[in-house]
């Protein structure tokens, strides 16, 4: 996996540069690829009917009701080893989920009752490029929480540290949030 990322983000851009001030040329190349990939995805979303896909998430760890979140975390932590990244994910999860729900204007308070919301927690996800991104405490006896590049809304770019307009973050958790009353599922990543 890391070799393919190294090829895509280091070797190929370096070979495309003229070797003079190569790092800035490489970053610009990677940034442009990211923009093109994002625009291509937007084009595909707009030309096809919008459909939530559950096939991107892999290796389910657990399923729990949102109303039992604290009990689940306590129970899971007593029987499994959690790394600091996983603990941060659980600490930030409810706050991040609230922010997501606030962005989704179609949801009403009645639909958002915790007893109607189920969370499926996953180890990894396959992104549109076909690469597997992992966020797990125990992958071949070591923790792995991959870093990713993030497309940021231009209105929010001043709030983050960027490198030539690109922002990077560590994936802490993958999950699917199912709201049973409206029969909707959302694949989410906590970064």
Secondary structure, DSSP 8 states (H G I E B T S, - for coil): -HHHHHIIIIIHHHHHS-SSSHHHHHHHHHHHHHHHHHHHHHHHHHHS-----STTEEEEEEEEEGGGHHHHHHHHHHHS---HHHHHHHHHHHHHHHHHHHH-TT--TTTT-GGGEEEEEEEEEE-TTS-EEEEEEEETTEEEE-EEEE---TTTGGGS--BTTBEEEE--EEEEEEETTTTEEEEEEE-
